[in-house]
Amino acid sequence: MTPANKFRSITDIAAAEGMDLGQVSKIARLTQLAPDIIEDCLARTDNGLALEPLMRRKMPADWAAQRVHFDLH
């Protein structure tokens, strides 16, 4: 396992993982999702949310705004 401080940028992560920078950037955006939204996606609830499609959508940074944006309020 790699120490958390090994990578200085998303570019470094993409190179280390052999992935496209764009894909790594999309995946990294998911770290900004509210924890309950991530849990709902992983639990496959009937709210229609899934992590992969969320990678492609614009979303607010604020967790409360995310819930409104995704109609989860």
C-alpha positions as a Markdown table, in Angstrom:
| # | Residue | x | y | z |
|---|---|---|---|---|
| 1 | Met | 0.0 | 0.0 | 0.0 |
| 2 | Thr | 1.2 | 3.5 | -0.8 |
| 3 | Pro | 1.7 | 6.1 | 1.9 |
| 4 | Ala | -0.9 | 8.9 | 1.6 |
| 5 | Asn | 1.7 | 11.6 | 1.2 |
| 6 | Lys | 3.4 | 10.0 | -1.8 |
| 7 | Phe | 1.4 | 11.8 | -4.5 |
| 8 | Arg | 1.5 | 15.5 | -4.9 |
| 9 | Ser | -1.2 | 15.8 | -7.6 |
| 10 | Ile | -3.9 | 14.0 | -9.4 |
| 11 | Thr | -1.5 | 13.7 | -12.3 |
| 12 | Asp | 0.8 | 11.7 | -10.1 |
| 13 | Ile | -2.1 | 9.4 | -9.0 |
| 14 | Ala | -3.2 | 8.9 | -12.6 |
| 15 | Ala | 0.4 | 8.0 | -13.7 |
| 16 | Ala | 0.9 | 5.6 | -10.7 |
| 17 | Glu | -2.4 | 3.9 | -11.4 |
| 18 | Gly | -2.0 | 3.8 | -15.2 |
| 19 | Met | -5.3 | 5.7 | -15.6 |
| 20 | Asp | -6.4 | 8.6 | -17.7 |
| 21 | Leu | -6.1 | 11.9 | -15.9 |
| 22 | Gly | -9.7 | 12.8 | -16.8 |
| 23 | Gln | -11.0 | 9.6 | -15.3 |
| 24 | Val | -9.1 | 10.1 | -12.1 |
| 25 | Ser | -10.3 | 13.7 | -11.9 |
| 26 | Lys | -13.9 | 12.5 | -12.2 |
| 27 | Ile | -13.4 | 9.9 | -9.5 |
| 28 | Ala | -11.7 | 12.4 | -7.2 |
| 29 | Arg | -14.8 | 14.7 | -7.5 |
| 30 | Leu | -16.8 | 12.0 | -5.7 |
| 31 | Thr | -14.8 | 12.7 | -2.5 |
| 32 | Gln | -16.8 | 16.0 | -2.3 |
| 33 | Leu | -20.1 | 14.2 | -2.0 |
| 34 | Ala | -22.0 | 14.3 | 1.3 |
| 35 | Pro | -21.5 | 11.0 | 3.2 |
| 36 | Asp | -25.2 | 10.2 | 3.2 |
| 37 | Ile | -25.4 | 10.6 | -0.6 |
| 38 | Ile | -22.5 | 8.2 | -1.0 |
| 39 | Glu | -24.1 | 5.7 | 1.4 |
| 40 | Asp | -27.4 | 5.9 | -0.6 |
| 41 | Cys | -25.6 | 5.2 | -3.8 |
| 42 | Leu | -23.7 | 2.2 | -2.4 |
| 43 | Ala | -26.9 | 0.9 | -0.7 |
| 44 | Arg | -28.6 | 1.0 | -4.1 |
| 45 | Thr | -31.7 | 2.7 | -2.6 |
| 46 | Asp | -34.7 | 3.6 | -4.8 |
| 47 | Asn | -33.6 | 7.3 | -5.1 |
| 48 | Gly | -32.1 | 6.7 | -8.5 |
| 49 | Leu | -28.6 | 7.8 | -7.6 |
| 50 | Ala | -25.5 | 5.9 | -8.6 |
| 51 | Leu | -21.9 | 6.9 | -8.2 |
| 52 | Glu | -20.8 | 6.5 | -11.8 |
| 53 | Pro | -23.4 | 8.9 | -13.3 |
| 54 | Leu | -22.6 | 11.4 | -10.6 |
| 55 | Met | -19.0 | 11.6 | -11.8 |
| 56 | Arg | -20.3 | 13.2 | -15.0 |
| 57 | Arg | -22.6 | 15.7 | -13.4 |
| 58 | Lys | -21.9 | 19.2 | -12.0 |
| 59 | Met | -22.7 | 19.4 | -8.4 |
| 60 | Pro | -22.5 | 22.0 | -5.6 |
| 61 | Ala | -19.7 | 21.7 | -3.1 |
| 62 | Asp | -22.0 | 22.4 | -0.2 |
| 63 | Trp | -23.6 | 19.2 | 1.2 |
| 64 | Ala | -27.0 | 20.7 | 1.9 |
| 65 | Ala | -27.0 | 22.2 | -1.6 |
| 66 | Gln | -26.2 | 18.7 | -3.0 |
| 67 | Arg | -29.2 | 17.2 | -1.3 |
| 68 | Val | -31.4 | 19.9 | -2.9 |
| 69 | His | -29.7 | 19.5 | -6.3 |
| 70 | Phe | -30.2 | 15.8 | -6.3 |
| 71 | Asp | -33.7 | 16.2 | -4.8 |
| 72 | Leu | -32.9 | 14.4 | -1.6 |
| 73 | His | -34.1 | 17.0 | 0.9 |
